């Protein structure tokens, strides 16, 4: 299919547009086990938080309480019965990992603060419009559903729409371009028959005045 028959005359594939890495593979179901696992875990989390009445803090506390109780009883019974203790690894975070994570967070925060300052001082009008539109969109969409439902729905869309588009991109591009060309033809017809007459009449009135 020629690039002129693609949306935005693109020449790259959907996989390449999405980065071509692990994220693209997951979004396009090329690693079905990972994608399906993410959807199942997200659906389970939505059901737990939305339907059971649990909050994140109460759920995490309950899970840790259950885990610590099991390990404690296991260790005590192992000592009484002369059995090996629970096979727990030596949990340790190296200073290098902490420094690298702190450097990444610091860099991102500085970029965010610098961009925010430029927007606040009116130095980046395009970025201001983008941020304002994005925040307005979040506000509108957020009024339709709570955060958990919105997050699950967004993830489900991200993991389904790109894959469906990649599978049927020829048909989708064809129909969208046909619709776009038809709308453009109708606009040209409207402009020639109506809008041009309105502009001409306005011009004549201004000329007479």
C-alpha positions as CSV (number, residue, x, y, z in Angstrom):
1,X,0.0,0.0,0.0
2,X,1.5,3.4,-1.0
3,X,2.3,5.9,1.7
4,X,-0.2,8.4,0.1
5,X,-2.9,5.9,1.0
6,X,-1.8,5.9,4.6
7,X,-3.0,8.2,7.3
8,X,-0.7,11.3,7.5
9,X,1.3,9.8,4.5
10,X,3.3,7.7,7.0
11,X,5.9,5.3,5.9
12,X,6.7,3.6,9.2
13,X,4.7,0.6,10.6
14,X,2.6,0.9,13.7
15,X,5.2,-1.2,15.6
16,X,8.0,1.3,14.6
17,X,5.8,4.3,15.6
18,X,5.3,2.8,19.0
19,X,9.0,2.5,19.6
20,X,9.7,-1.0,18.3
21,X,10.6,-2.3,21.7
22,X,9.0,-4.2,24.5
23,X,6.2,-1.7,25.0
24,X,5.3,-1.9,21.3
25,X,5.3,-5.7,21.5
26,X,3.0,-5.7,24.5
27,X,0.6,-3.1,23.0
28,X,0.4,-5.0,19.7
29,X,-0.1,-8.4,21.4
30,X,3.2,-9.8,20.1
31,X,3.9,-11.0,23.7
32,X,0.4,-12.3,24.4
33,X,1.2,-13.7,27.8
34,X,2.5,-10.4,29.1
35,X,-0.4,-8.4,27.6
36,X,-3.0,-10.8,28.8
37,X,-1.4,-10.9,32.3
38,X,-1.5,-7.1,32.5
39,X,-5.2,-7.0,31.5
40,X,-6.1,-9.7,34.0
41,X,-4.2,-8.1,36.9
42,X,-5.7,-4.7,36.1
43,X,-9.2,-6.2,35.9
44,X,-8.6,-8.0,39.2
45,X,-7.3,-4.8,40.8
46,X,-10.4,-2.9,39.5
47,X,-12.8,-5.5,40.9
48,X,-11.0,-5.5,44.3
49,X,-10.9,-1.8,44.7
50,X,-14.1,-0.8,43.0
51,X,-16.5,-3.7,44.0
52,X,-15.1,-5.0,47.3
53,X,-14.8,-1.7,49.0
54,X,-11.0,-2.1,49.7
55,X,-8.8,0.9,49.5
56,X,-5.1,0.7,48.4
57,X,-3.8,1.2,51.9
58,X,-6.1,-1.3,53.5
59,X,-5.4,-3.9,50.8
60,X,-1.6,-3.5,51.1
61,X,-1.8,-3.6,54.9
62,X,-3.9,-6.8,54.7
63,X,-1.6,-8.5,52.3
64,X,1.6,-7.6,54.3
65,X,-0.1,-8.8,57.5
66,X,-1.0,-12.1,55.9
67,X,2.5,-12.5,54.5
68,X,4.3,-11.7,57.7
69,X,2.0,-13.9,59.7
70,X,2.7,-16.9,57.4
71,X,6.4,-16.4,57.4
72,X,6.5,-15.9,61.2
73,X,4.5,-19.1,61.9
74,X,6.6,-20.9,59.3
75,X,9.9,-19.9,61.0
76,X,8.6,-20.8,64.5
77,X,7.3,-24.2,63.4
78,X,10.6,-24.8,61.5
79,X,12.6,-24.1,64.6
80,X,10.4,-26.4,66.7
81,X,10.4,-29.2,64.1
82,X,14.1,-28.8,63.2
83,X,13.2,-27.8,59.6
84,X,14.9,-25.2,57.5
85,X,13.6,-21.6,57.8
86,X,11.7,-19.9,55.0
87,X,14.0,-19.4,52.0
88,X,14.1,-15.6,52.1
89,X,16.7,-13.8,50.0
90,X,18.9,-11.1,51.5
91,X,16.9,-8.0,50.6
92,X,19.3,-5.1,50.0
93,X,19.2,-2.0,47.8
94,X,22.6,-0.9,46.7
95,X,23.7,2.8,47.0
96,X,24.3,2.8,43.3
97,X,20.7,1.9,42.5
98,X,19.5,4.6,44.8
99,X,21.8,7.3,43.3
100,X,20.8,6.3,39.7
101,X,17.0,6.5,40.6
102,X,17.5,9.8,42.4
103,X,19.4,11.2,39.4
104,X,16.6,10.2,37.0
105,X,13.9,11.6,39.3
106,X,15.9,14.8,39.8
107,X,16.4,15.3,36.0
108,X,12.8,14.8,35.2
109,X,11.6,17.1,38.0
110,X,14.0,19.8,36.8
111,X,12.7,19.5,33.3
112,X,9.1,19.7,34.6
113,X,9.9,22.7,36.7
114,X,11.8,24.5,33.9
115,X,8.9,23.9,31.5
116,X,6.4,25.0,34.1
117,X,8.4,28.2,34.7
118,X,8.5,29.0,30.9
119,X,4.8,28.5,30.7
120,X,4.0,30.6,33.7
121,X,6.2,33.5,32.3
122,X,4.5,33.2,28.9
123,X,7.7,32.1,27.1
124,X,6.2,29.0,25.5
125,X,2.7,29.6,24.1
126,X,2.5,26.4,22.2
127,X,3.3,24.3,25.3
128,X,0.8,26.3,27.3
129,X,-1.9,25.5,24.8
130,X,-1.0,21.8,24.8
131,X,-0.9,21.6,28.6
132,X,-4.2,23.6,29.0
133,X,-5.9,21.4,26.4
134,X,-4.6,18.2,28.1
135,X,-5.6,19.3,31.6
136,X,-9.1,20.4,30.2
137,X,-9.4,17.0,28.6
138,X,-8.5,15.2,31.8
139,X,-11.0,17.3,33.7
140,X,-13.8,16.5,31.3
141,X,-13.0,12.8,31.1
142,X,-12.5,12.6,34.8
143,X,-16.0,13.9,35.5
144,X,-17.4,10.9,33.7
145,X,-15.8,8.2,35.9
146,X,-13.6,7.7,38.9
147,X,-9.9,7.4,38.7
148,X,-9.8,3.5,38.9
149,X,-12.4,3.0,36.3
150,X,-10.8,5.6,34.1
151,X,-7.3,4.0,34.5
152,X,-8.6,0.5,33.7
153,X,-10.6,1.8,30.7
154,X,-7.6,3.7,29.4
155,X,-5.3,0.7,29.8
156,X,-7.8,-1.5,28.0
157,X,-8.0,1.0,25.1
158,X,-4.2,1.2,24.9
159,X,-3.9,-2.6,24.7
160,X,-6.7,-3.1,22.2
161,X,-7.0,-0.2,19.8
162,X,-3.4,-0.2,18.4
163,X,-3.5,-4.0,17.9
164,X,-6.9,-3.8,16.1
165,X,-5.6,-0.9,14.0
166,X,-2.4,-2.8,13.0
167,X,-4.5,-5.9,12.0
168,X,-7.0,-4.0,9.9
169,X,-5.0,-0.9,9.0
170,X,-5.5,-1.2,5.3
171,X,-9.3,-1.1,5.6
172,X,-9.3,1.5,8.4
173,X,-7.0,3.9,6.4
174,X,-9.0,3.4,3.3
175,X,-12.3,4.3,4.9
176,X,-10.9,7.2,6.9
177,X,-9.2,8.7,3.8
178,X,-12.4,8.2,1.8
179,X,-14.4,10.0,4.5
180,X,-11.8,12.8,4.7
181,X,-11.8,13.3,0.9
182,X,-15.6,13.3,0.9
183,X,-15.7,15.9,3.7
184,X,-13.1,18.0,1.8
185,X,-15.2,17.8,-1.4
186,X,-18.3,18.9,0.6
187,X,-16.4,21.8,2.1
188,X,-15.2,22.9,-1.3
189,X,-18.7,22.7,-2.6
190,X,-20.1,24.7,0.4
191,X,-17.4,27.3,0.0
192,X,-18.1,27.8,-3.7
193,X,-21.9,27.9,-3.3
194,X,-22.4,29.7,0.0
195,X,-19.3,30.9,1.8
196,X,-17.9,32.6,-1.3
197,X,-21.2,34.5,-1.8
198,X,-21.1,35.6,1.9
199,X,-17.6,36.9,1.6
200,X,-18.4,38.6,-1.7
201,X,-21.4,40.4,-0.2
202,X,-19.4,41.5,2.9
203,X,-16.7,42.8,0.6
204,X,-19.2,44.7,-1.5
205,X,-20.9,46.2,1.6
206,X,-17.5,47.4,2.8
207,X,-16.7,48.8,-0.6
208,X,-19.9,50.7,-0.7
209,X,-19.5,52.1,2.8
